[in-house]
Amino acid sequence: MTLPFPLPDWLPWWVPLVLLVPALLYALAFLFMPFSVIGVKSRLDVLEARLDELHNEMRHIALRLPDMGGATPVDYDDVYQPEPAEPVRRTPVITRPPIPPASHELEGGGRGVGRAAPPPQARPGRQEPKLDWPR
């Protein structure tokens, strides 16, 4: 008998048999063990009960549906609500702030009347930073 691992020469011949027989019996016990010992049977029972509940719910829903027998023609206008002939299009209401009157429409009518000209540095354009800050 050749084993996958070497045994010392001083070991008697019956020792590997004593070790192999319980190991084989242990492996056979796992093969023939019922599922209830591992815990699979209880899980399968729960799944089966839930599946039966789902089937019953589906039967109840199917019984509540209207009978759509194939021999009688079905008027789909009775079953489904017809769509409106043409959808009503409404123009969106846009609210804007009031537009201020132009300068020539104001009292005085002239340009620049009652207003001073803006200072030169406030005009748009590039402005250089001041380098002569007070110290």
ChimeraX attribute file (.defattr): number of C-alpha atoms within 10 A of each C-alpha:
attribute: neighborCount
match mode: 1-to-1
recipient: residues
	/A:1	4
	/A:2	6
	/A:3	7
	/A:4	5
	/A:5	5
	/A:6	7
	/A:7	12
	/A:8	6
	/A:9	7
	/A:10	6
	/A:11	9
	/A:12	9
	/A:13	11
	/A:14	8
	/A:15	9
	/A:16	13
	/A:17	10
	/A:18	10
	/A:19	10
	/A:20	11
	/A:21	11
	/A:22	11
	/A:23	12
	/A:24	10
	/A:25	11
	/A:26	11
	/A:27	12
	/A:28	11
	/A:29	11
	/A:30	11
	/A:31	9
	/A:32	8
	/A:33	11
	/A:34	12
	/A:35	13
	/A:36	11
	/A:37	9
	/A:38	10
	/A:39	10
	/A:40	11
	/A:41	13
	/A:42	13
	/A:43	12
	/A:44	13
	/A:45	11
	/A:46	11
	/A:47	12
	/A:48	12
	/A:49	12
	/A:50	12
	/A:51	12
	/A:52	12
	/A:53	12
	/A:54	12
	/A:55	12
	/A:56	12
	/A:57	12
	/A:58	11
	/A:59	11
	/A:60	11
	/A:61	10
	/A:62	11
	/A:63	10
	/A:64	8
	/A:65	8
	/A:66	8
	/A:67	8
	/A:68	9
	/A:69	8
	/A:70	7
	/A:71	6
	/A:72	7
	/A:73	8
	/A:74	11
	/A:75	8
	/A:76	9
	/A:77	9
	/A:78	8
	/A:79	9
	/A:80	8
	/A:81	8
	/A:82	9
	/A:83	8
	/A:84	7
	/A:85	6
	/A:86	6
	/A:87	7
	/A:88	7
	/A:89	6
	/A:90	6
	/A:91	6
	/A:92	6
	/A:93	6
	/A:94	5
	/A:95	6
	/A:96	6
	/A:97	5
	/A:98	6
	/A:99	6
	/A:100	8
	/A:101	8
	/A:102	8
	/A:103	13
	/A:104	12
	/A:105	10
	/A:106	12
	/A:107	9
	/A:108	11
	/A:109	11
	/A:110	11
	/A:111	10
	/A:112	11
	/A:113	12
	/A:114	9
	/A:115	7
	/A:116	7
	/A:117	7
	/A:118	8
	/A:119	7
	/A:120	7
	/A:121	9
	/A:122	8
	/A:123	9
	/A:124	7
	/A:125	7
	/A:126	7
	/A:127	9
	/A:128	6
	/A:129	7
	/A:130	6
	/A:131	6
	/A:132	6
	/A:133	6
	/A:134	4
	/A:135	3
